[in-house]
Amino acid sequence: MDVNENSVIAKAMDRKVTLRLMPLLLVCYVFANLDRINIGFAKMQMSMDLGFSDTMYGLGAGLFFIAYALFGLPSNMALDKFGAKRWICTIMVIWGILSAGMCFVKTAEQFYTLRFLLGAAEAGFFPGIILYITRWFPRRRRATMSAWFALAVPIAGILGGPISGLIIDGMNHVSGLSGWQWMFILEGIPVLFLGYLVYKILPDTINEATFLTAQEKAQLVGELNAEETKKTEAATSFAGIFFNKYVWILVIMYFAVRLSVNTLSYWMPTFIHGTGVSSNTTVGFLTAIPYIAGVIFMLYIGRSSDRTGERRWHLFTCMVMSAIGLAIAGVMSSSVVAVMIGLSIACMGGNAALPLYWQFPPAFLTTAMLSAGLAIISSFGSIASFAAPYMIGWMRDNIADPGMALYIISFMIFLGALVVLTIPAKQVNRTSSNENTKSGVKNEAVTS
């Protein structure tokens, strides 16, 4: 098979896999993020109705990630045992029911319990999908595809803010329910339908993909197998994951990335309210602005990283942007214009950093260990997802300067950015000598 023919097959294969998998995965992750962060939009009205302090809210928001950390590994292992579509369908149905069930919360204890259970249900979704993407997309396309998947984070903010604000204000006291209760119901139920679509549409393996020809399957399998031989410092056993120094470096990096993403997800509406904006609908529409900027920048950075093959400096730059943006929002916390500028810069950096980060773990984990490795990294890194909302809530209740928490978080994100530069460039960057070209994979990567 010559290079030109190989390139034609690769392009057709890429197009088919992308169109079959990515739209559904993207929509599912939009609702995963929406059901995770809509508590931020409900906070003002819900806290007034139930008498929750900022500390109580921060603890409840953060407990999601304690469960997320505890159940990430067993959930990802279950995905390998039962198959991607069955397991993802199951956890989506469970989290849809739990998310809608938030409308029944009356006490802090109920709030804490449901948030914990929701975290347990969602624990395997994100690392499971990242694992799924690594099994369907070669390294040459993975940053772009991960960026498309991670678009769900800003899209949830773009759509979720206005929709949640309109529901909270527009349906308040309808049928005796508060607006925040209607928000949880209307944003939780669609997940049940999406879970059914996952079961019907997603193939578990490449061999089950009826939309690919035999040549395209061989091309894809061969290319993915060829990448395995180039992992020179990878963990090859379960115990090896814990003793590989780069795995712990990856955990630190992920901790910093999650600090950025979750600070924005859970507290952006509150930061905007703090500038004097009182309307939930207005706040909802304003939160869309930073996320729109994040979408544009995320796609640009993902394509730039794939085009140049460079990973480290792209991720470093995004994390520094996030740190600077949050610091601006903290320093100028009373100015709506300054806060919006700071949040936009932070959202551009944080949202772009997330898909870039997930290009690093596969370079240090073999295929056999990738499922467990991703779950372990995600679980340990999720400690940051608990720390950010809880620390901000506690400081807002107990420290006069509302920006102090943002200064601390910004500094920690910046330290995480410096850690990125300790990763060997040759291990994560794609070059002509260690990676298949974008114009077509090499003949020796094809198996019959």
Secondary structure, DSSP 8 states (H G I E B T S, - for coil): --HHHHHHHHHHHHHHHHHHHHHHHHHHHHHHHHHHHHHHHHHHHHHHHHT--HHHHHHHHHHHHHHHHHHHHHHHHHHHHH-HHHHHHHHHHHHHHHHHHGGG--SHHHHHHHHHHHHHHHTTHHHHHHHHHHTTS-HHHHHHHHHHHHTHHHHHHHHHHHHHHHHHHHSTTBTTB-HHHHHHHHHHTHHHHHHHHHHHH--SSGGG-TTS-HHHHHHHHHHHHHHHTT-TT-B-SHHHHHH-HHHHHHHHHHHHHHHHHHHHHHHHHHHHHTTT---HHHHHHHHHHHHHHHHHHHHHHHHHHHHH---HHHHHHHHHHHHHHHHHHHHTTT-HHHHHHHHHHHHHHHHHHHHHHTTSGGGTB-HHHHHHHHHHHHHHHHHHHHHHHHHHHHHHHH-S-TTHHHHHHHHHHHHHHHHHTTS-HHHHS--TTTS-BTTB--GGG---
